[in-house]
Amino acid sequence: MSELSEEEKFIFNILKEKGSIKYPELQRLCEEKFEGVRLILKKMKEKGLVDYDGNIPGFSSEISFTG
């Protein structure tokens, strides 16, 4: 696994603990720490760490841990 950014590590740890989470809840957990959650999730999906429908997660997406 390649080196993760601080933002990716934060999301990775949330998903590792919960297994899956709805996008709005993840956005709420991340909003005080950083912006650009959708783009970070897109990069994480390309690395095979998370899964969700589509290329970029939508508001109703379920984000799941795959790593």
Secondary structure, DSSP 8 states (H G I E B T S, - for coil): -----HHHHHHHHHHHHHSEEEHHHHHHHHTTT-S-HHHHHHHHHHTTSEE-SSSS--TT-EEEE--
